[in-house]
């Protein structure tokens, strides 16, 4: 159940005309009062043919007129309006049930308490099966104004209790970090103009897409303007940027003037102060293009950077910064990914936007590595090879799971649900990215003897998950990856242990596939030169071991050499 308190108005008669009218699309049927401050004697134009809207408005406005006459100053913001809507799957509610719901909400808001004869006047009008509208005039019978500070939070809490009491769909408790819901006028306008999104939603997507491309707020303004977005910057006498508002091209008012939306109204985390904190605190020392000669690709660097998220969750302010930066990396990856993956990655980024913000203040400097990785991808990345992209997407899946668990531990219900949705889209993209690679790897399995040895390596390195790994359809491909890595000088046993330590496997749908992407990512590093290491150890031992009179090494050195030779033969 959603109760959406609207901005205060000044015309009781005007709002009543809408509530008792046909609606914008003839959707208002049988409007009538289901609850009010004093049902006896109150005119109801929906049930009494002799009653008029003007009469009802005058009845509700009586305390307002008395206050205006007494103080000589007109109250202009006295109309409180709150639509209350049930979920589509909720059962039908009777007039009596809607009346009780209205009474509980009006109490929670601070409009009128039961037994308070001097409270504000109010009514609840029903003109559809699934919702009511509560209208109140916010001047009490004694002339005082009610205290409505934080009424939205109180009403939200009461709605959660109503859902339980009436057996309705239970929504999650709000925390004031969600983006504003589109107004009906905005939705109707978008429908009329053939837009898939309202202007605030459209602008939010464009601003988020711009953030990985810039390093400060001034660059952001310039980037948005270059992209065709109307931007109105507010500056101080010195020229410093103090605020901004953005407008969608073609979104004008009746006078043909561009409509602008302040950043903080588009989304709470897109206000100028919060954007500055994110961009300028994490600004890299050098421009991303200066790192083009780095031996690893931006995709590989991003996978490495994601490992910092796991270590950054111990401190809440660092965790919030890492999760916000994770959203920027998701957006950057979506922009540069191949066409067959872009749709799912964009959906993941859009869903995760809600998980990026909470009431916890972020220490943005802590997420420098992730933000640098996001900027590197949008500035320098070219088409990734299959293994690099598969490794990054697998790491993004795991990082998003970690973010979801952190939100769950902090009771951030909306954020945890958003992260859960993002994981679903990421897993689809990761499946698509890894499929061609798995087919190629499975087509060239190692020999039977080598596979038998690798099975023993898996059981020795990851005993608790060995049977799930070996039963995974991706096991033949993992065996090929391990054999390839061994041919390059790596030890499969050590690679398996290292990969398992980087990502817990209990929650993995296909643990063998998770290990493939991790091992391929790790395996790009040069393998240790085991022969050189063995020679170094032999020379060290020989230098510290007495020799026989004929100058040959004693038995202990020979034993070490023979052991190494036997190990190589076994492999």
N, C-alpha and C positions, 0 to 999 in steps of 0.2 A: 504494500500500500504506500502510495507516494502522496505526500502533502507538500505542495509547492507554494510557499508564501510569496505573493507578488509585491512589487514596489507599491508604497502607499499612494493612494489616489485622492482626488478632491471632489468627485461627483458621485454621490450615492445613487442619484436618479439615473445617471448614465450607465453604471454597472448593472443596476436592476433591469434596465432596458435590454442589456445583452443577455442576462440570465433568463429572463422571461420571453425573450425573442426567439425567432426560429433558428438562430445560429447561422454561421457563415455558409454551412452546407445543408441546411434544414435538418440538422442532427439533434436539435432540442425537441424532445417530446414530453408532453404533460409536465411542464415546470410547476413545482409546488413546494411549499415549505415543509420540511420534515422535522425541524427543531428550531428553537429560538429562545430569546431571553424571557419572553412572556407570551406564551402561545394564546392565552385567553385575551380576546379583544384586539389581537393584532390582525390587520388586514392582509389577506393573501390573494393577490390577483389571479393566482392559479386555481383557487377553489371557490372564490367569491366573485361572481360576475359584477357586482357593484363596486368592488374594490379597484383602485387604480394604482399604478406605479408611483405616481406623484404622492398619493396619500401614504403609501408604505414608506417612501423615501422621507417624507416629513416626519413620520412616526419614529424612524430610526435616527434622524438628525436632530431631534428635539434637544438633547443635552449639548450638542454642538452649537445650536443657535443661542441657547442660554449663556454658554461660555463666551461666545462672540459678543453678545450684548453687554455682558458684565465687564469684560476686559477691553472692549473696543477694538480688538484686533482679531481679524478673521483667521480661523484655523484652516489651513489649505491641504493638509496631508492626513485627513482623518479617516479615510476609507481603507480598511484592512480587508484583503481578499486572499482566500486560500482555497484553491481547488484540491480535492482529496479524491484520488482515483485508486480503484482496486486493480489487481493484475488481471490480464485477460483470462487466465485459467482459474481465477477465484470463483467461488459459488455465488449465486444470486443473494443479495442482501436486501432485507425488507426495509421499509421506511423507518420502522422502529429501530432496527439495527443501525441504519445510517444516522438516525437521530442521536443514538447513544455515542456513536463514533464522533459526531460533531461536538457533542458536549465535552468529551474527553480531550479533544484537540483544542477547543477554545479555552479550557482550563489550563492545559499545558502551556499554551501561548501566553497566558497571563491576561487574557481579555476579560474573563469572567469566571469567578470561582463559585461553586455551588453554595447557596446560602448568602451570597453577597448581594444585597438588594440595591447597592449603589454602583454595581459594576456597569460595564459598557453594554450597549444594546447590540444584538447580533441575530442573524438568521442563517439557516442552512437550506439552500434550495437544491432540489433534485430535478434534473431534466433528462436523465439517462439512467440506464440500469447500473452502470459501472462507476459512477462518480457523483459527487455533490460539490457545491460551491458554498463556502462559508464567507459571509459578508458581515463586517462589524464596523461600527463607528467608534473611533478610539478617543472618545471623551466620556468619562464616567458621569453618573447621575449627580455626583458631588462636584463636578467641574474639573477634576484632576485627570491627568493623562496616565494610562497604564504603563508599567515598565515592561517593554517588549525586547529588551536587550537579550540576545541569545535565544530568542523564542524559536528560531528554526531548529536548533539543536534539541530543545525540549520537545518540540512537536515530533521531531524524528524519532526520539526515544519512545514517545508514546505510541507512535505508529508501529514500532517493533513489538510493543506489548499488545496492541490491538490484534496484530497478525497472529500472535500465539493464542489469544483468548478466543478469536473467531475461527481459528483453523485455516487461515489464509496463507498464501505464499509468503515466506519469511525472507525479507530483504536484509542486507547487511547495514550495520550502523555507519552513518556518515562521519567524516572527520574534517570537513571543510577544505579538503584538498582536491576534490573533484572539480572538473570543468563544469561551467554553468550549462544547465539543460537548455536546448533551443526553445525560444518562446514560440507560441502558436503562430504569431504573425510572421516570424522568420521561417517557420516550416511551410506555411501557406505561400509565402513569397517564393521560396525555392521551388516549390511545386509548380507555381504559376510560370516561372521563368525556365523551367526544365532543368534545374540544377539538382544534382544528386545529393549535395550537401548544403546546409545553411552556410551563410557567410562566415560566422565564427568558426565552424568546423573546418571549412575550406582553408581559412587563414591559419588555423592551428597546424594543419598538416604542412603548409608551406613554410611556416616559421621553423618548425622542428626539422624539416628537411634542410633548411639553410644553416642551422647551427654547426654541423660538422665542417662546413666550408669556411668558417670565419674564426678570428681570434679575439675580436673585441666587439663592443656594441656598435661602434661607428661602422665597422665593416658589415655588420648584420644589416643596418639600415640601407647601406649602399647595395648590398646583395639583393635585398628584397625589392628595392626600386628597380634594379637592373632586370629583375624577373617580372616586371610589369605590375607589381603590387603597389597600391597607393599607400604612402607612408606620410604621416604628419608628426614631425619631431617637435618636442617641446624643449626649448633651450633656455639657459639662464643668461644674464647680461654678459657673462664672459664667453658665451658660446658653448658652454658645457652641456652635454645631453642630459636632460632631466627626466624625460619620459617619451613615450611614443604611442601612437595609435595607428592601426593598419586598416585599410579598406580594400574590399574586393572590387576589381574593375566591373562596372555595370551595376553595382549595388548603390542606388541613389534613392533619395526620398521623393516626395511628391513634387518638390520644387526643382528636382533635377540635380540636387547637391549630393556629392559623395558622402556615404555613410562610413564613419570610422569607428573602430572598436579598440579601446585601450588594451594593451597587452595583458594586463592582469585580469581583464574580463574575458579575454579569449581563453586563457587557462591560468590558474594561479602561479604556475612556475614559469610563465612567459612574461612576467612583469620585468621592467628594465632592471631594477636592482638584482633580481634573481638571475637574469641572463648575464649581467656583468659579473656576478660572483662566480658563475660557472665558467665563463669564457676567460676572464682575466686572471683568475686564481690558478687556472690550469694551463696558462699559455706556455707553449714550448719555447726553449731558448733559441731555436732556429726554425725557419720556415720548413714545412714538410718536404718541399721540393729539394731542400739541401741534403736530404738523406737518401736520394735515389740510388747512390752507389753502395748502399748497405748490402752486405752479402746475402741477407735473406729478404724475401719479398714482403710487402706490406701485409699480405694475408697471413704469412707465417709470424710476423711480428705481432699481429693482432691476437693470434692464438697464444703466443707467449704472454702478452699483456693480460689476457683473461685469467691467468694463474694468479695475478695480484689480487683479484676479487676475493678469492677464498681466504687469503691472509688478511684482507682488510675488513672482515666482518666482525672482528672481536670488539671494535669500538663502534658505537652506534653512529656517530657523526661521520666516521670514515665509511661505514657500510652504506649510509644513505648517499654519500658522494659516489661511491663505486657503482651503485645501482642506477643512479641518474646517468652516469657516464656509459654504463652498459646500454642504456636506451639509445644514446648517440651512436655507439658502435653498431647496434642493430640497424639504425637508420642508414648509416654509411654503407654497411654491407648490402642492404637492400638496393641502394642506388647503383652499386657497381656489379651486382650479381648478374649472371646470365638470365636471359628472358624466361627460361623455363622454371626458374626459381624465384623470380622477382615478386610475383604475386603473393606467394606464401610469406616471403620475407617482409614485404610491405605490410601484410596483415599482422604479422608478429610484432613489427615495430609499432603499429598503430595500437594494438592491444596493450603492449608493454608501457605505452605512454602513461597509463594510469598507475602503473607500478613504480614509476620513476619518482613520484612525489609522496611525501608523508609529512607529518607534523614535526619530524625530527630534523633539526637544522644540520645541513651538510658541511663537512670540512672539505671543500672542493679541491684543495691542493693535493689531497690524498689520492685522487683519481687521475693524476697527471698521465700515467702510462696508458690508460684506456682512452683518454681523450686524444692523446697524441696518435694512438693507433687509428682512431676514427678519422682524424684529419689526414693521416698518411694514405688511407684507403681512398678517400674522395679526391685527393690531390695527385697521387702518384700511381695508384694501382691500375694495372692492365688486367686483361682476362686471366684469371687464375688457372693453374693446372688442376686437374681433378682432385689429386690427393691433398693439395693445399686448401682448397675450398671445402672438401669433405672434413678435414681436420678442424677448420674454423667453425663450421656449422655444428659439428659434434661438441666443440668447446662451448659454443653459444647455448646449445641445449642444456648442457650441464650447468653453466653459469646462471641461466635463467631458473633452473630448478633450485639452485642454491639461493637465489634472490627470493624465490617464492617461499622457501623454508624460513628464511630470515623474517619475512613479513608475517608468516604464520606465527612464529615465535613471539612477535611483537603485537599480535592480535590486530594486524592491519588487514581486515577482511577484504576490502575492495582491491587493495594492492595485490594480495595473494591470489585472488581470483583472476586479476588481469595477467599476472605472471603465468598462471596455469593456462590461460587461453593462448598466450604467446608461445609456450612450450609446445602446444599442439600444432601450431603452424610451423614452428621450427623443426619439429620432428618430421613433418611431411617433406619440408625442403631438404633436410639432411638425408632422408631416404632416397630422394631423387638424385641428390648429388653423389651418393656413394654407390648407387646401383651399377653404373657402367664399370666402375673400378672393381667391384666385387666379381662381376662377370669375367673381366680380364684375368683377375688373380686366380679364380677358380679353374680357369681353362689351362693353367700350367702348374699343377700341383707338384710338390717335391716327391721324390721317390719314397716308396713304402718304408724303407729302412729309416730314412730321415724323418718321415712323419712319426714313426714310432718313438724316436728320440725326442721329438718336439712334444708329443703327448706327455712324456715323462717330465719334460721341462715345465709344462703347464701345471701338472699335478704338484710338482715341487715348489713352484714359485707362487701359485695362487690356489692353495689346497681347498679353501672354503668355497670357491666358485668354479673349480675345475670341471665338474660334471656338467654344469650349465654351459660353460664355454665349449666343451667338446660336443655337446648336443645341439649347439647353435648352428643353424644352416650356413652361417658365415665362417664356420671353423675351417673348411678347406682353404678359403681365401686367407685367413689368419696364418695358417701353416705356410702358405706361400710367402707372406710378408716376413715371417720369422726366418724362413730359409734365405730370402733375399738379403735380409739384414745380416745374417750370419756370413753370407758370402762377402759382404762388405767389411767384415771384421768385428761385428758386434756379437755379443753373447745373448742368445734368446732368453735365457733364464733371467739375466739382469734387466733386459728390456721389458719383460713381462712384469717383473716386480715394480719397476719404475712406473710403468703405465697404470698398474693397479693402484699405486699410491697416489696418483694424480686425480683419479676419479673413482669414487666408490661404485661398486658394481651391483650392489643389492637392488637398486632401483632401475638398473639398466634393462631395457626390454630385450636387447640382444648384446650380451656382454662381449662376444667375440668381435662384433662390429665396432663396439666402442674401443676395444684394444687395437684394432687395425688402424683407426685414424690416429690414435695417440702414438702408436709405435712408428707409423710412417712419418709423423711430425718429428718425433725424437730422432728417428733414424737418419734424418738429413744431416745431423751433426757428424763430424769426422769420427770414425771408430778409433778406439785406442790401438796403437801399434803393439800387439801382444808379443811379437817376436822381439822388438826393440826393448820392451819392458822386461821380457825374460832374460835377454842378454844383459840388461842393466843389473837385474837381480843377481845373475851369475857372477858378474864382475865384482859386485859388491860383496858377495859371499866369499868369492875366491880371495879377494883382498884382505878379508878378515879371518881367513881360515889357514892354519899352518899347512905347508906342503910337505910332501915326502922328500927324501934326499935326492931323488932323481928329478924333482921339480913338478911331478904330476899332482893334480889335486887329490885331496883325500876323498874317502868314500861318500861323505855327506853331500859334496857337490855333485858327484855322479848320480846319486839318488835323486836329487832335485831335477837334473837334466832328463833322466829317464822318465820321471813322473810327468814332466811337461810333454815329452814325446808321446807317452801313452795317452795323455789327454787329447792331444791333437789327432791321434789315430782314431780315438773313440768318436770324435766329432766328425 
